[in-house]
Amino acid sequence: MAGHSKWAQIKHKKAHTDAKRGKVFTKIVKEISIAARLGGGDPEGNPRLRTAIEKAKEVNMPHDNIKRAIMKGTGELPGTTYEEFIYEGYGPGGVAVLIEVLTDNKNRTVSEIRHIMSKHGGNMGEAGCVSWMFEKRGYILVEKNKTDEDALMTVALDAGALDMRNDPREDSYEVITSPEDLNAVKTAIEGSRVAVSLAETTMLPKSYVPLDEKTAEQTMKLIEILEENEDVQNVYANFDVPDEVMTKAER
């Protein structure tokens, strides 16, 4: 996966320890609200909402905050109406970049993103310019010291997983699912008494761009700054980062 699992884990850990926890909460509240607005307030029948609630629980968001976000999404409480957009472009070294946003002011958000991209070696592109390089997938990480590869593969594939990958450079197995089957596969793995370290819907690159150390650092800096924007929910990129750069990012 060319560093995808390592980068996913680094971001996951940072969400738990981020000093700007209020910003993390804000992003999750937005996701809960729009998920409830689009698919209803019952997480059992709304996979997107269920996943958002699980993220909220992982960062210890109070139950009342979750409940209010759902009620704002369903219209039971007054709240801000957010719109979803995807912006596309290129980062340093020609890396493809997808940026998912939830915003109440599209003009403000696109202006801020364009400024960040141009300031840090990237540029905005037209709709569709890089999205074809990614596939929407469910993505699960299981630490290798938690289970046997063959046993995990059997459980995951029986539950509907599309693929399982074992990169010898990484310390976790990667289980790939369709977005719709993510929760079923996660539940099956946990039902076999194996802990899941990460389960999310993501955009997986179909191919990767190898970067040297300097360009990789510039690319990761661009992604981090984009993710700090309160309207940006997720940033995806198809970079292959040297191990030494990933090690620095973990610190």
C-alpha positions in Angstrom: 0.0 0.0 0.0 3.1 2.2 -0.4 2.9 3.8 3.0 -0.9 4.2 3.1 -1.3 2.2 6.3 1.5 4.0 8.1 0.1 7.4 7.2 -3.4 6.3 8.2 -2.1 5.2 11.6 -0.2 8.4 12.2 -3.3 10.5 11.5 -5.4 8.2 13.7 -3.0 8.6 16.6 -2.8 12.4 16.2 -6.6 12.6 16.4 -6.4 11.2 19.9 -3.5 13.4 21.1 -4.2 16.6 19.2 -3.8 19.6 21.4 -6.5 21.3 19.2 -9.1 18.7 20.3 -11.9 21.3 19.8 -11.0 21.3 16.1 -11.2 17.5 16.0 -14.6 17.7 17.7 -15.9 20.3 15.2 -15.0 18.1 12.2 -16.7 15.1 13.7 -19.8 17.1 14.7 -20.1 18.3 11.1 -19.8 14.8 9.8 -22.4 13.5 12.2 -24.8 16.3 11.3 -24.6 15.8 7.5 -24.8 12.0 7.8 -28.0 12.3 9.9 -29.4 14.9 7.4 -28.8 12.6 4.4 -29.5 9.2 5.9 -31.6 9.8 9.0 -30.8 9.8 12.7 -30.8 6.0 13.3 -27.2 4.7 13.1 -28.4 1.1 12.7 -29.9 2.1 9.3 -27.3 4.7 8.4 -23.7 3.3 8.0 -22.2 6.7 7.5 -23.7 8.0 10.7 -22.6 4.9 12.6 -19.0 5.3 11.5 -19.1 9.0 12.5 -20.4 8.1 15.9 -17.6 5.5 16.4 -15.1 8.2 15.5 -16.6 10.5 18.1 -16.4 7.9 20.7 -12.8 7.1 19.9 -11.8 10.7 20.8 -14.1 10.7 23.9 -16.6 13.1 22.6 -19.4 13.5 25.2 -22.7 11.7 24.4 -24.6 14.9 24.6 -22.5 16.5 21.8 -23.2 13.5 19.6 -26.9 13.6 20.3 -27.2 17.3 19.6 -25.3 16.9 16.3 -27.7 14.2 15.2 -30.7 16.3 16.2 -29.3 19.3 14.2 -28.8 17.1 11.2 -32.4 15.7 11.3 -33.8 19.2 11.9 -35.0 18.5 15.5 -32.7 21.3 16.7 -31.7 24.5 14.8 -28.2 24.4 13.3 -25.9 25.4 10.5 -26.5 23.7 7.1 -23.3 22.3 5.7 -22.6 21.4 2.1 -20.2 18.7 0.8 -17.6 19.4 -1.9 -14.6 17.6 -3.2 -11.7 19.7 -4.5 -8.9 18.2 -6.6 -5.4 19.2 -7.5 -1.7 18.4 -7.4 0.9 18.6 -4.7 4.7 18.7 -4.9 6.1 16.1 -7.3 2.9 15.8 -9.2 1.1 13.9 -6.4 -2.7 13.7 -6.9 -4.6 15.3 -4.0 -8.3 14.9 -3.2 -9.8 17.2 -0.5 -13.2 16.5 1.0 -14.9 19.5 2.7 -18.0 20.3 4.7 -18.7 24.0 4.7 -21.3 26.6 5.2 -19.5 29.1 2.9 -18.1 27.6 -0.3 -16.5 30.8 -1.5 -14.5 31.2 1.7 -13.4 27.6 1.8 -12.3 27.3 -1.9 -10.3 30.6 -1.5 -8.5 29.3 1.6 -7.7 25.9 0.0 -6.4 27.5 -3.1 -4.2 29.8 -1.0 -2.8 26.8 1.0 -2.1 24.8 -2.2 -0.3 27.6 -4.0 1.7 28.5 -0.9 3.0 25.0 -0.3 3.9 23.8 -3.7 0.6 22.6 -5.0 -2.1 23.8 -7.3 -5.9 23.4 -7.7 -7.2 21.4 -10.7 -10.5 21.0 -12.5 -13.2 18.6 -11.3 -12.3 15.1 -12.3 -8.6 15.7 -12.9 -7.4 13.3 -10.2 -10.5 11.6 -8.8 -10.2 8.8 -11.3 -7.0 7.8 -9.6 -8.8 6.8 -6.4 -11.4 4.2 -5.3 -13.8 4.6 -2.4 -13.2 1.6 -0.1 -13.7 0.4 3.5 -10.3 0.2 5.1 -9.4 -1.8 8.3 -6.1 -2.2 10.1 -5.3 -5.1 12.4 -1.9 -5.2 14.2 0.1 -8.3 13.2 0.8 -9.2 16.8 -2.9 -9.6 17.4 -3.7 -12.5 15.1 -2.5 -15.0 12.5 -2.6 -13.9 8.9 -4.5 -17.0 7.6 -7.0 -16.8 10.4 -7.7 -13.1 9.8 -8.0 -13.7 6.0 -10.5 -16.4 6.5 -12.7 -14.3 8.8 -12.4 -11.2 6.7 -13.2 -12.8 3.3 -16.0 -14.9 4.7 -17.6 -11.6 6.0 -17.4 -10.0 2.6 -13.9 -8.4 2.4 -12.6 -7.7 -1.1 -8.9 -8.2 -0.3 -6.3 -8.5 2.5 -2.8 -7.2 2.2 0.4 -7.9 4.1 3.2 -5.4 3.5 6.3 -6.8 5.2 7.4 -3.2 5.9 4.3 -2.5 8.0 3.2 -3.8 11.4 -0.5 -4.1 10.5 -2.5 -6.2 8.1 -4.8 -4.2 5.8 -8.3 -5.4 5.0 -10.1 -3.8 2.1 -13.9 -3.9 1.8 -16.6 -2.1 -0.2 -17.9 0.9 1.8 -21.2 -0.9 2.4 -19.5 -3.9 3.9 -17.0 -2.1 6.2 -19.1 -2.5 9.4 -20.0 -6.1 8.7 -16.3 -7.1 8.2 -15.2 -5.1 11.2 -17.9 -6.7 13.4 -16.8 -10.2 12.2 -13.2 -9.6 12.9 -14.0 -8.3 16.4 -16.3 -11.2 16.9 -13.3 -13.5 16.4 -11.7 -11.7 19.4 -9.3 -9.8 17.3 -8.9 -6.1 18.0 -9.2 -3.6 15.1 -6.9 -0.6 15.4 -8.6 1.4 12.6 -11.8 1.1 10.5 -12.8 3.9 8.1 -14.1 4.7 4.7 -11.3 6.1 2.6 -10.2 6.8 -0.9 -7.4 4.3 -1.9 -5.1 5.3 -4.7 -4.9 3.0 -7.7 -1.2 3.8 -8.2 1.4 5.7 -6.3 4.0 8.5 -7.0 7.4 7.8 -5.5 8.9 10.8 -3.8 12.4 11.7 -2.6 12.8 12.7 1.0 12.6 16.5 0.4 9.5 16.3 -1.8 7.8 13.8 0.6 8.3 16.2 3.5 6.8 19.1 1.4 3.8 16.9 0.5 3.1 15.8 4.1 3.4 19.4 5.3 0.9 20.5 2.6 -1.5 17.7 3.7 -1.2 18.6 7.4 -1.9 22.3 6.8 -4.9 21.4 4.6 -6.2 19.1 7.4 -5.9 21.9 9.9 -8.5 23.9 8.0 -11.8 23.6 9.9 -13.8 23.0 6.8 -11.5 20.2 5.5 -12.7 16.7 6.6 -10.3 14.5 4.7 -7.3 14.7 2.4 -6.2 11.9 0.2 -3.0 11.7 -1.8 -1.2 9.0 -3.9 2.3 9.4 -2.5 4.9 6.8 -1.8 6.9 8.1 1.1 10.4 6.9 2.2 10.4 5.1 5.6 12.7 7.7 7.2 10.1 10.5 6.5 7.3 8.4 8.0 9.4 7.9 11.1 9.9 11.6 11.5 6.1 12.2 11.1 5.4 9.8 14.0 7.3 12.0 16.4 
